[in-house]
Amino acid sequence: MSENKDKISIQELDTLISQAEKKRQDPLDKKTEKKSEKGGPLGLAFRVSVEIVSAVAIGTLIGLLIDNWWGTRPWMMLLFVVLGCAAGMLNVYRIASGFGYAVGYRQRRKKDEPKQ
């Protein structure tokens, strides 16, 4: 008999769940005084700087590793620093031209615009 008192009926459980769902708050739905823009200028500047610095750093690291492996002390590092700079600039170009959003994403052209 005491086991039946401890069990909650399905209807009571359903009302408790619905009350909890009403209390739940989505952080994106909160009203705030200052709302930051998604993809604002500060975020874009940070992304561009990270793209360039990381590409140059990875190129330098690869060049140093190949130099130590092959024994061609400064040459591979210099080559891969240049390649890293080129890769960073290419990534920045992709961001600026709109190709950096998602794989396969391109903005649609209007019918009267020429192909590029």
N, C-alpha and C positions, 0 to 999 in steps of 0.2 A: 503494500500500500504506500509506503514512504517513497518508493521509486516513482510512482505516478505523480507525486507532488513535485518532484525535482524535474520532471520532464516538462518542456515548454511545448505548447501546441504549435502546429504549423502556422496557424493564423496569427498567433502572438509573435512568432518569429518573423513572419512577413511584415507585420507592423513595425517591429524593431528595426528591420533592415531598411524599410522605406523611410523611417525617421532618421536613420544614420545617413542615408543617401541625401536627404534634404539638407543635413548639416554639413555635408562634405563640400569643400570649396575648391574650385579650380584656380590655381594661381594665375592662369592666363586671363581669367574673367574678372579678376580684381580690378577695381577702379583705382588708379593712382594719379597723383597730380602730374608727375613727369613720366612720360612714356618714351622709352628709347626706341629709335627706329631700327627695324631689323635690317641689317646690312647697311648701316649708316657710314658716314665718311671715316670715322675713327676706326671702325672695324675693317673697312676696306684698306686703310693705310697700314693697319697692323698685319693684315693678310699679305699685302704686297711686300712688306719688309721681311716677313717670315719666309716667303717664297724665295726671295733673292738670297738672303743670308743662308738658308738651309741648302739651297742648290750649290752655292759656292763652298760651303763647309763640307758637303758630301763629296764634291769634286776634288777638293784638297785632300780629304782623307783617302779617297780611292787612289789619287796620284801618289801620295806618300807610301801607301801599301805596295803599289806596283813598283815604285822606286826601290823600296827595301827588298823586294822579291827579286827584281831583275838587276839591281845594282846600277841603275841609271840615275844617279842622285837627283839633280833638280829638274830633269827634262819632263818626266811624266807628271810630276806635280804641277809644273807650269802649264802643260797641255790640259790637264784636267781642271785646273783653276779656270782656264779660258772656256772649256766646255761647260763647267758649272755656271759661269757667268751667262753664257748663251742660253743654258736651260732655264736659269732664273728669269732672264728677259723674255723668253718664250712663254713662260708661265704667267708673267705679268701681262703680256700681250693677250693671252687667252682670257685672263680676268677682265681686262679692259674692253675686249671685243665681245664679251658675253658668252664665250665658249666654256668658261670655267664653272658653270652651274652644276651640270650633271652629265653623265655619259650619254652621248647622242642627242643632247639638247641643242637646238638652234632656234633662234627666233624666226617666225614665219615671215616670208617676204610678201609684200603686196603684189598683186598680179601685174601692175604696171611698172614695178621696179625691175631693172636689168639684173641678170645673173652675175654673180661675182666670182 
